[in-house]
Amino acid sequence: MKQLAALYRKCRKSESSFLIVVFRFLVHKLLHGKALLLHQRVSIRGLRNISHGGRLEVGISYVGFSHRSDTTLLRIKGKLQIADTYSIGRGCRIDVGEKAVVSIGKGGYINNNTKMIIMHGLSIGDQCAISWDCQFLDEDFHSMVIQEKRTSGKKITIGNHVWIGCGAKIYKGTVIPDGCVVASDSVVKGVFTVKNAIIAGNPAKVVKEGISWE
């Protein structure tokens, strides 16, 4: 009863329909064995391709600027693997291609209106905070030849305990080490090797080292 009461309060605060959230939870639990708490305007395609170690909440966390009519879409043709209980914010769009794998570690969250278009691969470590309106894209969707070398999509790798600030854009082949902070509105592409650093700018670069965040 305490858990139901807490869920009711959470739904009420975030303008989620408590009855719909509970009904969808029971259906997915009975039919698919998945513990999903979904806002009424969440659409999931490719549910069988999602695995999660704990509870997956989508769109039911309170964020002041969100609206109850905001829609969230998860289209998973490849695989979405989440290690533990996790929260995905309202208004997010996550599109995972047939050959791609998105893996997410323990803890952390994805905030509202973030977009992930992944055709090759995305790895997110433990305790990573991804703010609102971010973009992850690992494919150009057009061929490009530079000095006789054809560019191709590459996996994005985010280390443990990384904070991605609002509006940041993370592109193919990017590697962000443990403990880093990506500043708001940064455009990030490339392999970074310094841990516990602030990465900022367009194009992004390390602007400060030896930092920590909570």
ABEGO torsion letter per residue (X at the ends): XAAAAAAAAAAAAAGBBAAAAAAAAAAAAAAAGBBBBBBAABBBBGAAABBBABBBBBGABBBAABBAABBBBBBBABBBBBABBBBBBBGBBBBBBAABBBBBBBEEBBBBGBBBBBAAEBBBBBGBBBBBGBBBBABAGBBBBBGGBBBBBBBBBBBBGBBBBBGBBBBBGBBBBBGBBBBBGBBBBEBBABBGBBBBEOBBBBABBGBBBX
